[in-house]
Amino acid sequence: MNVYGPHQDQHAVYSGVVPIMLNKIARNESPVINGDGSQAYDFVYVRDVARANVLALASEVTDEFFNVGTGVQTTVRELCDSVLRLKDSALQVAYRPYSDDDNRRLVKNRIGDTRKASELMGFMAEYTLEDGLEALIDWRIEEGIDKR
């Protein structure tokens, strides 16, 4: 799962794909996708992750491991298209092939199975990708990181 949201380091090189894309668009630069954009992940908004932690603390369940996510597969291309649409940007995506020594090319799908978290803790993600991205964009505007 890829967690994103407010207070995530918005400028670190390894901060995550969402703030990296938003930072590029804020600088009026084309977002870059490594590979063809078909790699898919489970993007989960930080408030859902925080809520899952609270549910875990309140739960009677012990010594268990849970996938905390949305259970929804989103390709990096779909993510980028959503970010560009929400930012009302006409920028075009730049695709860059992975180098042969870049191990990120090996991870093509990372989607969580959230059934156990739902059954044992009552956790279900409440934020859709679009809702989470809108909330993050609004936060970035409030913080002066982005402009509308």
C-alpha positions, 0 to 999 in steps of 0.5 A, a space after each residue: 500500500 502507498 500511504 499519502 496525505 497531509 504532513 507527509 514530507 512533500 519535498 523529500 526525494 523518496 516521499 512517495 509518488 503522490 507528492 512528487 507528482 503534485 510538486 512537478 505540476 506545481 512547478 508547471 513541469 510534466 509529471 514523470 512516470 517510470 515505466 509504462 504506468 501500468 504498475 498498480 498499487 493500493 493508494 490509501 489516504 493517511 486518515 484511513 490509516 490513522 483510523 485503522 490504528 485506532 480500531 486496532 488499539 480498541 480491538 480485542 484482537 491481538 497478535 494479528 497482522 492486517 493489510 490496511 488499504 482500500 483494496 482498490 487497484 490503481 495504476 500509476 497512469 490512472 493516478 497521474 490522470 486523476 491528479 492532472 484532472 484535479 489540478 486542472 492541468 494540461 501538462 502531458 505525462 513524460 514516460 521514462 524507462 526503468 534502468 536495468 538496475 532499478 529494482 522498482 521495475 520488479 514491483 508491478 502490483 501491490 494491492 492489499 487484501 483488506 478482508 481480515 481488517 474488515 472482519 476482525 476490526 471493522 475497518 473499511 477505507 472511507 476515502 476514495 482516491 479522488 476524495 483523498 487527493 482533493 483533501 491533500 490538494 486543499 491542504 497543500 493550498 492552505 499550507 502555501 505549497 500549491 496554488 489553486 
